[in-house]
Amino acid sequence: MRIFMRARSVFSYNAADFSDRLSGVTLDALSAGSPIVTTAGTWIARIVQRFDAGVVVDSTEPEKTLAAIQEIIANYARYNENAHKAGLALKQENSADFLFKTVAA
């Protein structure tokens, strides 16, 4: 995933439209260790919070997004490591094998 090397990803989605939508781009970003800035109330925000893999903002105001990006830059090693861990966990949780075993149980 060279496209995400040393990247920070910003996903400013409308919470009402994306409260329960999965995002393949989010999974790709996390798998590559890219910390995420995202909007509260979204599926992405719940993932970011669960793994401490970035910063969740309560609005899409540019000042709040910039502050979140600066937070990630200041603590990049931690967020990068957590994003990698999130990517690995989510790959396993969303694999067809995991789904089959869950349904079979």
VOLO-692754 format. One record per residue: residue number from 0; residue in one letter; z, y, x of N, C-alpha, C in turn. Coordinates in nm, 2 decimals. Example, Ala and Ser with C-alpha at 12.3 -4.5 7.8 and 13.67 -1.06 7.14 Angstrom:
BEGIN
REC seq type   n_zz   n_yy   n_xx  ca_zz  ca_yy  ca_xx   c_zz   c_yy   c_xx
REC   0    a   0.78  -0.57   1.32   0.78  -0.45   1.23   0.78  -0.33   1.32
REC   1    s   0.71  -0.22   1.28   0.71  -0.11   1.37   0.79   0.00   1.29
***
This chain:
BEGIN
REC seq type   n_zz   n_yy   n_xx  ca_zz  ca_yy  ca_xx   c_zz   c_yy   c_xx
REC   0    m   0.00  -0.12   0.08   0.00   0.00   0.00   0.00   0.13   0.09
REC   1    r  -0.10   0.14   0.17  -0.10   0.25   0.26  -0.11   0.39   0.18
REC   2    i  -0.15   0.39   0.06  -0.16   0.51  -0.01  -0.03   0.57  -0.03
REC   3    f   0.08   0.49  -0.03   0.21   0.54  -0.06   0.30   0.56   0.07
REC   4    m   0.24   0.54   0.19   0.31   0.55   0.31   0.38   0.68   0.33
REC   5    r   0.52   0.68   0.34   0.60   0.80   0.36   0.58   0.90   0.24
REC   6    a   0.54   0.85   0.13   0.52   0.93   0.01   0.64   0.95  -0.07
REC   7    r   0.64   1.06  -0.15   0.74   1.08  -0.26   0.65   1.09  -0.38
REC   8    s   0.69   1.02  -0.49   0.61   1.02  -0.61   0.67   1.10  -0.71
REC   9    v   0.60   1.18  -0.78   0.65   1.26  -0.89   0.58   1.22  -1.02
REC  10    f   0.66   1.17  -1.12   0.61   1.13  -1.25   0.68   1.21  -1.35
REC  11    s   0.61   1.32  -1.39   0.67   1.42  -1.49   0.61   1.39  -1.63
REC  12    y   0.66   1.29  -1.69   0.61   1.24  -1.82   0.70   1.30  -1.93
REC  13    n   0.63   1.32  -2.05   0.70   1.36  -2.17   0.79   1.24  -2.21
REC  14    a   0.92   1.26  -2.22   1.02   1.16  -2.26   0.99   1.09  -2.39
REC  15    a   0.94   1.17  -2.49   0.91   1.11  -2.62   0.80   1.01  -2.61
REC  16    d   0.70   1.04  -2.53   0.58   0.96  -2.52   0.60   0.84  -2.43
REC  17    f   0.69   0.85  -2.33   0.71   0.75  -2.23   0.85   0.69  -2.22
REC  18    s   0.92   0.69  -2.34   1.05   0.64  -2.33   1.06   0.49  -2.31
REC  19    d   0.96   0.42  -2.35   0.96   0.27  -2.33   0.83   0.21  -2.27
REC  20    r   0.75   0.30  -2.21   0.63   0.25  -2.15   0.65   0.21  -2.01
REC  21    l   0.60   0.09  -1.97   0.61   0.05  -1.84   0.50   0.12  -1.76
REC  22    s   0.52   0.13  -1.63   0.42   0.20  -1.55   0.38   0.12  -1.42
REC  23    g   0.26   0.07  -1.42   0.21   0.00  -1.30   0.21   0.08  -1.18
REC  24    v   0.18   0.21  -1.19   0.18   0.30  -1.07   0.33   0.31  -1.02
REC  25    t   0.43   0.31  -1.11   0.57   0.31  -1.06   0.60   0.19  -0.99
REC  26    l   0.56   0.07  -1.04   0.58  -0.05  -0.96   0.52  -0.05  -0.83
REC  27    d   0.39   0.00  -0.82   0.32   0.01  -0.69   0.40   0.10  -0.60
REC  28    a   0.44   0.22  -0.65   0.51   0.31  -0.56   0.64   0.26  -0.51
REC  29    l   0.72   0.19  -0.59   0.84   0.13  -0.55   0.82   0.02  -0.45
REC  30    s   0.72  -0.06  -0.48   0.69  -0.17  -0.38   0.65  -0.12  -0.24
REC  31    a   0.60   0.00  -0.24   0.57   0.06  -0.11   0.68   0.14  -0.05
REC  32    g   0.79   0.15  -0.12   0.91   0.22  -0.08   0.90   0.37  -0.10
REC  33    s   0.82   0.41  -0.20   0.81   0.55  -0.23   0.92   0.60  -0.33
REC  34    p   1.01   0.68  -0.29   1.11   0.73  -0.38   1.04   0.81  -0.49
REC  35    i   1.10   0.82  -0.60   1.04   0.88  -0.72   1.12   0.99  -0.78
REC  36    v   1.05   1.10  -0.82   1.11   1.21  -0.90   1.05   1.19  -1.04
REC  37    t   1.14   1.18  -1.14   1.09   1.16  -1.28   1.17   1.22  -1.38
REC  38    t   1.12   1.23  -1.50   1.18   1.29  -1.61   1.28   1.20  -1.68
REC  39    a   1.40   1.26  -1.72   1.50   1.18  -1.79   1.45   1.13  -1.92
REC  40    g   1.50   1.02  -1.97   1.46   0.96  -2.10   1.34   0.87  -2.10
REC  41    t   1.29   0.84  -1.98   1.18   0.75  -1.97   1.22   0.62  -1.91
REC  42    w   1.13   0.52  -1.93   1.15   0.39  -1.86   1.16   0.41  -1.71
REC  43    i   1.08   0.49  -1.66   1.08   0.52  -1.51   1.21   0.57  -1.47
REC  44    a   1.27   0.66  -1.55   1.40   0.72  -1.52   1.51   0.61  -1.51
REC  45    r   1.50   0.52  -1.61   1.60   0.41  -1.61   1.59   0.32  -1.49
REC  46    i   1.47   0.30  -1.44   1.45   0.22  -1.32   1.50   0.29  -1.20
REC  47    v   1.47   0.42  -1.19   1.51   0.50  -1.08   1.66   0.51  -1.07
REC  48    q   1.73   0.52  -1.18   1.87   0.53  -1.19   1.93   0.39  -1.15
REC  49    r   1.88   0.29  -1.21   1.93   0.15  -1.18   1.93   0.12  -1.03
REC  50    f   1.83   0.16  -0.96   1.82   0.13  -0.82   1.85   0.24  -0.72
REC  51    d   1.89   0.36  -0.78   1.91   0.48  -0.70   1.78   0.50  -0.61
REC  52    a   1.67   0.49  -0.67   1.54   0.49  -0.59   1.47   0.63  -0.60
REC  53    g   1.55   0.73  -0.63   1.49   0.87  -0.64   1.58   0.96  -0.72
REC  54    v   1.52   1.06  -0.78   1.60   1.16  -0.86   1.54   1.18  -1.00
REC  55    v   1.63   1.18  -1.09   1.58   1.20  -1.23   1.62   1.35  -1.27
REC  56    v   1.52   1.42  -1.32   1.54   1.56  -1.36   1.54   1.57  -1.51
REC  57    d   1.61   1.67  -1.57   1.62   1.68  -1.71   1.51   1.76  -1.77
REC  58    s   1.43   1.82  -1.69   1.31   1.90  -1.74   1.20   1.90  -1.64
REC  59    t   1.09   1.94  -1.68   0.97   1.95  -1.58   0.96   2.08  -1.52
REC  60    e   1.06   2.17  -1.53   1.05   2.30  -1.47   1.03   2.28  -1.32
REC  61    p   0.94   2.36  -1.26   0.90   2.35  -1.12   1.02   2.36  -1.03
REC  62    e   1.12   2.45  -1.06   1.24   2.46  -0.97   1.32   2.33  -0.97
REC  63    k   1.33   2.27  -1.08   1.41   2.14  -1.08   1.33   2.03  -1.01
REC  64    t   1.20   2.03  -1.02   1.12   1.93  -0.95   1.13   1.95  -0.80
REC  65    l   1.12   2.08  -0.76   1.13   2.11  -0.62   1.26   2.07  -0.56
REC  66    a   1.37   2.10  -0.63   1.51   2.06  -0.59   1.52   1.91  -0.57
REC  67    a   1.46   1.84  -0.67   1.47   1.69  -0.66   1.39   1.64  -0.54
REC  68    i   1.27   1.70  -0.51   1.19   1.66  -0.39   1.27   1.69  -0.27
REC  69    q   1.34   1.80  -0.26   1.42   1.84  -0.14   1.53   1.75  -0.13
REC  70    e   1.59   1.70  -0.24   1.70   1.60  -0.23   1.65   1.47  -0.17
REC  71    i   1.53   1.43  -0.21   1.48   1.31  -0.15   1.44   1.32  -0.01
REC  72    i   1.39   1.44   0.03   1.35   1.46   0.17   1.48   1.46   0.26
REC  73    a   1.59   1.52   0.21   1.72   1.52   0.28   1.78   1.38   0.30
REC  74    n   1.75   1.29   0.20   1.81   1.16   0.21   1.71   1.05   0.20
REC  75    y   1.59   1.08   0.27   1.48   0.99   0.26   1.51   0.84   0.29
REC  76    a   1.58   0.82   0.40   1.61   0.68   0.44   1.67   0.60   0.33
REC  77    r   1.77   0.66   0.26   1.84   0.59   0.15   1.75   0.56   0.04
REC  78    y   1.68   0.66  -0.01   1.59   0.65  -0.12   1.47   0.55  -0.09
REC  79    n   1.42   0.56   0.03   1.32   0.47   0.07   1.36   0.32   0.07
REC  80    e   1.48   0.30   0.13   1.53   0.16   0.13   1.56   0.11  -0.02
REC  81    n   1.61   0.19  -0.10   1.64   0.16  -0.24   1.51   0.13  -0.32
REC  82    a   1.41   0.21  -0.29   1.28   0.20  -0.35   1.22   0.06  -0.32
REC  83    h   1.23   0.02  -0.19   1.18  -0.11  -0.14   1.25  -0.22  -0.22
REC  84    k   1.38  -0.21  -0.23   1.46  -0.31  -0.30   1.43  -0.32  -0.44
REC  85    a   1.40  -0.20  -0.50   1.36  -0.20  -0.64   1.23  -0.27  -0.66
REC  86    g   1.13  -0.24  -0.57   1.00  -0.30  -0.58   1.01  -0.45  -0.57
REC  87    l   1.09  -0.50  -0.48   1.11  -0.65  -0.47   1.17  -0.71  -0.59
REC  88    a   1.28  -0.64  -0.64   1.34  -0.70  -0.76   1.25  -0.69  -0.89
REC  89    l   1.18  -0.58  -0.90   1.09  -0.57  -1.02   0.98  -0.67  -1.01
REC  90    k   0.93  -0.69  -0.89   0.82  -0.79  -0.88   0.87  -0.93  -0.93
REC  91    q   0.99  -0.96  -0.89   1.04  -1.09  -0.93   1.07  -1.09  -1.08
REC  92    e   1.13  -0.99  -1.13   1.17  -0.98  -1.27   1.05  -0.98  -1.36
REC  93    n   0.93  -0.92  -1.32   0.81  -0.91  -1.40   0.71  -1.02  -1.36
REC  94    s   0.75  -1.12  -1.29   0.65  -1.22  -1.25   0.63  -1.32  -1.37
REC  95    a   0.52  -1.38  -1.37   0.49  -1.48  -1.48   0.59  -1.59  -1.47
REC  96    d   0.63  -1.63  -1.35   0.72  -1.75  -1.33   0.86  -1.71  -1.39
REC  97    f   0.90  -1.59  -1.37   1.03  -1.54  -1.42   1.03  -1.54  -1.58
REC  98    l   0.92  -1.49  -1.63   0.90  -1.48  -1.78   0.90  -1.62  -1.84
REC  99    f   0.83  -1.72  -1.77   0.82  -1.85  -1.82   0.96  -1.92  -1.83
REC 100    k   1.03  -1.90  -1.72   1.17  -1.96  -1.71   1.26  -1.90  -1.81
REC 101    t   1.25  -1.77  -1.83   1.33  -1.70  -1.93   1.30  -1.75  -2.07
REC 102    v   1.18  -1.76  -2.10   1.14  -1.80  -2.24   1.18  -1.95  -2.26
REC 103    a   1.16  -2.03  -2.15   1.19  -2.17  -2.16   1.34  -2.20  -2.18
REC 104    a   1.42  -2.11  -2.12   1.57  -2.12  -2.14   1.61  -2.08  -2.27
***
